[in-house]
Amino acid sequence: MFTQDYFEKHFKLHNKIVLYTPDDIKLEFTKEPHFHMSGGHTSLDLMDVEDLTSFCNARGLKTKPSNNITV
């Protein structure tokens, strides 16, 4: 679960963050005048850190892919 503090600290040092959905789809969030997400055939704008935090937690995003490879 992400917190607003986590994203605030991250974006003070970096301009983007890559997160993964539970299905390991890569999503890239960039800091512009607002937060922008691209990935998974979707593009979305989020207004602030609170929106970003809610979005990530509601969708179960994570910082690393699970690498569950099935054959």
Secondary structure, 3 states (H helix, E strand, C coil): CCCHHHHHHHHHHCCEEEEECCCCCEEEEEECCCEEEEECCEEEEECCHHHHHHHHHHCCCECCCCCCCCC
